[in-house]
Amino acid sequence: LLILSEGKGLYIDAKQFADNIVVRDAQSYAQFTSLGTNIISLADWQETILHQFRAKYNTLTGEYIFLQSWAICAERAYIITVWLQSDTTDEDLARYQSIIQSFGCMSSGAESETN
């Protein structure tokens, strides 16, 4: 499991951010095959897109299955990625999807005090 964040720039929701990023990222892999997308809800009820794909970073690496989703928390965009062996079962994929769905934005103490 890898979670990265970056400033999101313009105001967009997680689903719009996901659509923009997956197009950009697909071009950075040596091999990329989409296995489908689903709309999911995160722990904070934020709707986002879960992308499932097979990819190779370059011609020397093996092929992996990736589950990737996004969340928008205040001014940050979080990219949540799980990469798995190419022979991972559907049952295991569902378990990893549950882990991704456990992600949610939390208010800091300062924000809670001012709201």
Secondary structure, DSSP 8 states (H G I E B T S, - for coil): -EEEEEE--S---HHHHHHHHHHHHHTTSSEEEEEEEEEEE-TTS-EEEEEEEEEESSTTS--EEEEEEEEEETTEEEEEEEEEETT--HHHHHHHHHHHHT------HHHHHH-
